[in-house]
Amino acid sequence: MSKQIPLTQRDYIAGEQEGNVALTSFRDMLTWAQNYARSRSIWPLGYGLACCAIEMMAAAQAHYDLSRWGSEVFRSSPRQADLMIVAGTVCLKMGPRLVRLYEQMPAPKWVI
């Protein structure tokens, strides 16, 4: 069935064009856009153990601008993060704490 744009008032067929219209509010569209952006953003958890943590902090500054890829804010709670960045050498005493933080992260979760 081909769709044609009605040229005059008499070409309008009641009930046919209404299926192509979606009614919504600006608030619903804005909420959808915010949730869409959040779902495709990276929420990193910084776990700095050595001097590599200084490089991680520098990467978040304006010169490198990590916000272009949606990872602007480093989270301080593992429950809010989906990416753990381990910057430094993990020793035996830090291993259990690192595993505990990893277990507290919601799925899906990644580690660098």
TIRO-2110 file (N, C-alpha, C; in Angstrom, 1 decimal):
// TIRO-2110
0.8, -1.2, 0.0, N, 1, A
0.0, 0.0, 0.0, CA, 1, A
0.9, 1.2, 0.0, C, 1, A
0.8, 2.1, -1.0, N, 2, A
1.6, 3.3, -1.1, CA, 2, A
1.0, 4.4, -0.3, C, 2, A
1.9, 5.2, 0.4, N, 3, A
1.4, 6.3, 1.1, CA, 3, A
1.6, 7.6, 0.3, C, 3, A
0.6, 8.4, 0.2, N, 4, A
0.8, 9.6, -0.5, CA, 4, A
0.3, 10.8, 0.4, C, 4, A
0.9, 11.9, 0.2, N, 5, A
0.6, 13.1, 1.0, CA, 5, A
-0.7, 13.7, 0.3, C, 5, A
-1.7, 14.0, 1.1, N, 6, A
-2.9, 14.6, 0.6, CA, 6, A
-2.7, 16.0, 0.1, C, 6, A
-3.1, 16.3, -1.1, N, 7, A
-2.8, 17.6, -1.7, CA, 7, A
-4.0, 18.6, -1.4, C, 7, A
-5.2, 18.1, -1.3, N, 8, A
-6.3, 18.9, -1.0, CA, 8, A
-7.1, 18.4, 0.2, C, 8, A
-8.0, 19.1, 0.7, N, 9, A
-8.8, 18.7, 1.9, CA, 9, A
-9.6, 17.4, 1.6, C, 9, A
-10.1, 17.3, 0.4, N, 10, A
-10.9, 16.1, 0.1, CA, 10, A
-10.1, 14.8, -0.1, C, 10, A
-8.7, 14.9, -0.2, N, 11, A
-7.9, 13.7, -0.3, CA, 11, A
-7.6, 13.1, 1.0, C, 11, A
-8.0, 13.8, 2.1, N, 12, A
-7.8, 13.3, 3.4, CA, 12, A
-8.7, 12.2, 3.7, C, 12, A
-8.1, 11.0, 4.2, N, 13, A
-8.9, 9.9, 4.6, CA, 13, A
-8.8, 9.7, 6.1, C, 13, A
-9.9, 9.8, 6.7, N, 14, A
-9.9, 9.8, 8.2, CA, 14, A
-9.4, 8.5, 8.7, C, 14, A
-8.5, 8.5, 9.7, N, 15, A
-8.0, 7.3, 10.3, CA, 15, A
-6.7, 6.8, 9.7, C, 15, A
-6.4, 7.3, 8.5, N, 16, A
-5.2, 6.7, 7.9, CA, 16, A
-3.9, 7.5, 8.3, C, 16, A
-3.9, 8.8, 8.5, N, 17, A
-2.7, 9.5, 8.8, CA, 17, A
-2.4, 9.5, 10.3, C, 17, A
-3.4, 9.2, 11.2, N, 18, A
-3.1, 9.2, 12.6, CA, 18, A
-2.2, 8.2, 13.1, C, 18, A
-2.0, 7.1, 12.3, N, 19, A
-1.0, 6.1, 12.7, CA, 19, A
0.4, 6.5, 12.6, C, 19, A
0.7, 7.6, 11.9, N, 20, A
2.1, 8.0, 11.7, CA, 20, A
2.5, 9.1, 12.7, C, 20, A
1.6, 9.4, 13.7, N, 21, A
1.9, 10.5, 14.6, CA, 21, A
2.1, 9.9, 16.0, C, 21, A
3.1, 10.4, 16.7, N, 22, A
3.3, 10.0, 18.1, CA, 22, A
3.3, 11.2, 19.0, C, 22, A
2.4, 11.2, 19.9, N, 23, A
2.2, 12.3, 20.8, CA, 23, A
3.0, 12.1, 22.1, C, 23, A
3.8, 13.0, 22.6, N, 24, A
4.5, 12.9, 23.8, CA, 24, A
4.7, 14.3, 24.4, C, 24, A
5.3, 14.4, 25.5, N, 25, A
5.6, 15.7, 26.1, CA, 25, A
7.1, 16.0, 26.1, C, 25, A
7.5, 17.2, 26.2, N, 26, A
8.9, 17.6, 26.2, CA, 26, A
9.6, 16.9, 27.4, C, 26, A
9.0, 16.8, 28.5, N, 27, A
9.6, 16.2, 29.7, CA, 27, A
9.9, 14.7, 29.4, C, 27, A
9.0, 14.0, 28.7, N, 28, A
9.2, 12.6, 28.4, CA, 28, A
10.4, 12.4, 27.4, C, 28, A
10.4, 13.3, 26.4, N, 29, A
11.5, 13.3, 25.5, CA, 29, A
12.9, 13.6, 26.1, C, 29, A
12.9, 14.5, 27.1, N, 30, A
14.1, 14.9, 27.8, CA, 30, A
14.6, 13.7, 28.7, C, 30, A
13.6, 13.1, 29.3, N, 31, A
13.9, 11.9, 30.2, CA, 31, A
14.5, 10.8, 29.3, C, 31, A
13.9, 10.5, 28.2, N, 32, A
14.4, 9.5, 27.3, CA, 32, A
15.8, 9.8, 26.9, C, 32, A
16.1, 11.1, 26.5, N, 33, A
17.4, 11.4, 26.0, CA, 33, A
18.5, 11.3, 27.1, C, 33, A
18.1, 11.7, 28.4, N, 34, A
19.0, 11.5, 29.5, CA, 34, A
19.3, 10.1, 29.8, C, 34, A
18.3, 9.2, 29.8, N, 35, A
18.5, 7.8, 30.0, CA, 35, A
19.3, 7.2, 28.9, C, 35, A
19.1, 7.6, 27.7, N, 36, A
19.8, 7.1, 26.5, CA, 36, A
21.3, 7.4, 26.7, C, 36, A
21.6, 8.7, 27.1, N, 37, A
23.0, 9.1, 27.2, CA, 37, A
23.7, 8.4, 28.4, C, 37, A
22.9, 8.2, 29.5, N, 38, A
23.5, 7.5, 30.6, CA, 38, A
23.8, 6.0, 30.3, C, 38, A
23.0, 5.4, 29.5, N, 39, A
23.2, 4.0, 29.3, CA, 39, A
24.4, 3.8, 28.4, C, 39, A
24.8, 4.8, 27.6, N, 40, A
26.0, 4.6, 26.8, CA, 40, A
27.2, 5.4, 27.3, C, 40, A
27.2, 5.7, 28.5, N, 41, A
28.3, 6.4, 29.1, CA, 41, A
29.1, 5.4, 30.0, C, 41, A
30.4, 5.7, 30.2, N, 42, A
31.3, 4.9, 31.0, CA, 42, A
31.3, 5.6, 32.4, C, 42, A
31.1, 4.8, 33.4, N, 43, A
31.1, 5.3, 34.8, CA, 43, A
32.3, 4.7, 35.5, C, 43, A
33.5, 5.3, 35.4, N, 44, A
34.7, 4.7, 36.0, CA, 44, A
34.9, 4.8, 37.5, C, 44, A
35.5, 3.8, 38.1, N, 45, A
35.9, 3.8, 39.5, CA, 45, A
37.4, 3.8, 39.5, C, 45, A
38.0, 4.9, 40.0, N, 46, A
39.4, 5.0, 40.0, CA, 46, A
40.0, 4.3, 41.2, C, 46, A
40.9, 3.4, 41.0, N, 47, A
41.5, 2.6, 42.1, CA, 47, A
43.0, 2.9, 41.9, C, 47, A
43.5, 4.0, 42.4, N, 48, A
44.9, 4.4, 42.2, CA, 48, A
45.8, 3.8, 43.3, C, 48, A
46.8, 3.1, 42.9, N, 49, A
47.7, 2.4, 43.9, CA, 49, A
49.1, 3.0, 43.9, C, 49, A
49.5, 3.7, 42.8, N, 50, A
50.8, 4.2, 42.7, CA, 50, A
50.8, 5.4, 41.9, C, 50, A
52.0, 5.7, 41.3, N, 51, A
52.1, 7.0, 40.5, CA, 51, A
51.2, 6.9, 39.3, C, 51, A
50.7, 5.8, 38.9, N, 52, A
49.9, 5.7, 37.7, CA, 52, A
48.5, 6.4, 37.9, C, 52, A
48.2, 6.6, 39.2, N, 53, A
46.9, 7.3, 39.5, CA, 53, A
47.0, 8.7, 39.2, C, 53, A
48.2, 9.3, 39.2, N, 54, A
48.4, 10.7, 38.8, CA, 54, A
48.1, 10.8, 37.3, C, 54, A
48.5, 9.9, 36.5, N, 55, A
48.3, 9.9, 35.1, CA, 55, A
46.8, 9.8, 34.9, C, 55, A
46.1, 9.0, 35.7, N, 56, A
44.6, 8.8, 35.5, CA, 56, A
43.9, 10.1, 35.8, C, 56, A
44.4, 10.8, 36.9, N, 57, A
43.8, 12.1, 37.2, CA, 57, A
44.0, 13.1, 36.1, C, 57, A
45.2, 13.1, 35.5, N, 58, A
45.5, 14.0, 34.5, CA, 58, A
44.7, 13.8, 33.2, C, 58, A
44.4, 12.5, 33.0, N, 59, A
43.5, 12.2, 31.8, CA, 59, A
42.1, 12.7, 31.9, C, 59, A
41.7, 13.0, 33.2, N, 60, A
40.3, 13.5, 33.4, CA, 60, A
40.3, 15.0, 33.3, C, 60, A
41.4, 15.7, 33.1, N, 61, A
41.4, 17.1, 33.1, CA, 61, A
41.1, 17.6, 31.7, C, 61, A
41.0, 18.9, 31.5, N, 62, A
40.5, 19.5, 30.3, CA, 62, A
41.4, 19.3, 29.1, C, 62, A
42.7, 19.1, 29.3, N, 63, A
43.6, 18.9, 28.2, CA, 63, A
43.3, 17.7, 27.4, C, 63, A
43.0, 16.6, 28.0, N, 64, A
42.7, 15.3, 27.3, CA, 64, A
41.2, 15.1, 27.2, C, 64, A
40.4, 15.7, 28.0, N, 65, A
38.9, 15.8, 27.9, CA, 65, A
38.2, 14.4, 27.7, C, 65, A
38.2, 13.6, 28.7, N, 66, A
37.6, 12.3, 28.7, CA, 66, A
36.0, 12.4, 28.6, C, 66, A
35.5, 13.6, 28.8, N, 67, A
34.0, 13.8, 28.7, CA, 67, A
33.5, 13.6, 27.3, C, 67, A
34.4, 13.7, 26.3, N, 68, A
34.0, 13.4, 24.9, CA, 68, A
33.5, 12.0, 24.7, C, 68, A
34.0, 11.1, 25.6, N, 69, A
33.6, 9.7, 25.5, CA, 69, A
32.6, 9.3, 26.6, C, 69, A
32.1, 10.3, 27.3, N, 70, A
31.1, 10.0, 28.3, CA, 70, A
31.6, 9.5, 29.6, C, 70, A
32.9, 9.7, 29.9, N, 71, A
33.4, 9.2, 31.2, CA, 71, A
34.0, 10.4, 32.0, C, 71, A
33.2, 11.4, 32.1, N, 72, A
33.6, 12.7, 32.7, CA, 72, A
33.8, 12.5, 34.2, C, 72, A
33.0, 11.8, 34.9, N, 73, A
33.0, 11.8, 36.4, CA, 73, A
33.5, 10.5, 36.9, C, 73, A
34.5, 10.5, 37.6, N, 74, A
35.0, 9.3, 38.3, CA, 74, A
34.1, 9.1, 39.5, C, 74, A
33.6, 7.9, 39.7, N, 75, A
32.7, 7.6, 40.8, CA, 75, A
33.5, 7.2, 42.0, C, 75, A
33.0, 7.5, 43.2, N, 76, A
33.7, 7.1, 44.4, CA, 76, A
33.1, 5.9, 45.1, C, 76, A
32.0, 5.4, 44.6, N, 77, A
31.4, 4.2, 45.1, CA, 77, A
31.3, 3.2, 44.0, C, 77, A
31.7, 1.9, 44.4, N, 78, A
31.6, 0.9, 43.3, CA, 78, A
30.2, 0.5, 42.9, C, 78, A
29.2, 0.9, 43.7, N, 79, A
27.8, 0.6, 43.3, CA, 79, A
27.3, 1.5, 42.2, C, 79, A
28.1, 2.6, 41.9, N, 80, A
27.7, 3.6, 40.9, CA, 80, A
28.6, 3.4, 39.6, C, 80, A
29.6, 2.5, 39.7, N, 81, A
30.5, 2.4, 38.6, CA, 81, A
30.3, 1.1, 37.8, C, 81, A
30.7, 1.2, 36.5, N, 82, A
30.7, -0.1, 35.7, CA, 82, A
32.1, -0.4, 35.1, C, 82, A
33.1, 0.5, 35.4, N, 83, A
34.4, 0.2, 34.9, CA, 83, A
35.4, 0.5, 36.1, C, 83, A
36.2, -0.4, 36.4, N, 84, A
37.2, -0.2, 37.5, CA, 84, A
38.6, -0.1, 36.8, C, 84, A
39.2, 1.0, 37.0, N, 85, A
40.6, 1.3, 36.5, CA, 85, A
41.6, 1.1, 37.6, C, 85, A
42.3, 0.0, 37.5, N, 86, A
43.3, -0.3, 38.6, CA, 86, A
44.7, 0.3, 38.1, C, 86, A
45.1, 1.4, 38.7, N, 87, A
46.3, 2.1, 38.2, CA, 87, A
47.4, 1.8, 39.2, C, 87, A
48.2, 0.9, 39.0, N, 88, A
49.3, 0.5, 39.8, CA, 88, A
49.4, -1.0, 40.0, C, 88, A
50.4, -1.3, 40.9, N, 89, A
50.7, -2.7, 41.1, CA, 89, A
49.8, -3.2, 42.3, C, 89, A
49.1, -4.3, 42.1, N, 90, A
48.3, -4.9, 43.2, CA, 90, A
49.2, -5.8, 44.0, C, 90, A
49.3, -5.5, 45.3, N, 91, A
50.0, -6.4, 46.2, CA, 91, A
49.1, -7.4, 46.9, C, 91, A
49.7, -8.3, 47.7, N, 92, A
48.9, -9.3, 48.4, CA, 92, A
47.8, -8.7, 49.3, C, 92, A
48.1, -7.6, 50.0, N, 93, A
47.2, -7.1, 51.0, CA, 93, A
46.1, -6.3, 50.3, C, 93, A
46.3, -5.8, 49.1, N, 94, A
45.3, -5.1, 48.4, CA, 94, A
44.3, -6.0, 47.6, C, 94, A
44.8, -7.2, 47.3, N, 95, A
44.0, -8.2, 46.5, CA, 95, A
42.6, -8.4, 47.0, C, 95, A
42.4, -8.8, 48.3, N, 96, A
41.0, -9.0, 48.8, CA, 96, A
40.1, -7.7, 48.8, C, 96, A
40.7, -6.6, 49.0, N, 97, A
39.9, -5.3, 49.0, CA, 97, A
39.5, -5.0, 47.5, C, 97, A
40.4, -5.3, 46.6, N, 98, A
40.0, -5.1, 45.2, CA, 98, A
38.9, -6.1, 44.8, C, 98, A
39.0, -7.3, 45.2, N, 99, A
37.9, -8.3, 44.9, CA, 99, A
36.6, -7.9, 45.5, C, 99, A
36.7, -7.3, 46.7, N, 100, A
35.4, -6.9, 47.4, CA, 100, A
34.8, -5.7, 46.6, C, 100, A
35.6, -4.8, 46.2, N, 101, A
35.1, -3.7, 45.4, CA, 101, A
34.5, -4.2, 44.1, C, 101, A
35.1, -5.1, 43.4, N, 102, A
34.6, -5.7, 42.2, CA, 102, A
33.3, -6.4, 42.4, C, 102, A
33.1, -7.1, 43.5, N, 103, A
31.9, -7.8, 43.8, CA, 103, A
30.7, -6.8, 44.0, C, 103, A
31.0, -5.6, 44.5, N, 104, A
30.0, -4.6, 44.8, CA, 104, A
29.5, -3.9, 43.6, C, 104, A
30.3, -4.0, 42.5, N, 105, A
29.9, -3.3, 41.2, CA, 105, A
28.7, -4.0, 40.6, C, 105, A
27.7, -3.2, 40.0, N, 106, A
26.6, -3.8, 39.3, CA, 106, A
27.0, -4.4, 38.0, C, 106, A
26.3, -5.3, 37.5, N, 107, A
26.6, -5.9, 36.2, CA, 107, A
26.0, -5.0, 35.1, C, 107, A
26.5, -4.8, 34.0, N, 108, A
27.8, -5.4, 33.5, CA, 108, A
28.9, -4.6, 34.0, C, 108, A
30.1, -5.2, 34.3, N, 109, A
31.2, -4.5, 34.8, CA, 109, A
32.5, -5.0, 34.1, C, 109, A
33.4, -4.0, 34.1, N, 110, A
34.7, -4.3, 33.4, CA, 110, A
35.9, -3.8, 34.3, C, 110, A
37.0, -4.3, 34.0, N, 111, A
38.3, -3.9, 34.7, CA, 111, A
39.4, -3.6, 33.7, C, 111, A
40.0, -2.5, 33.9, N, 112, A
41.3, -2.2, 33.2, CA, 112, A
42.4, -2.1, 34.1, C, 112, A
END
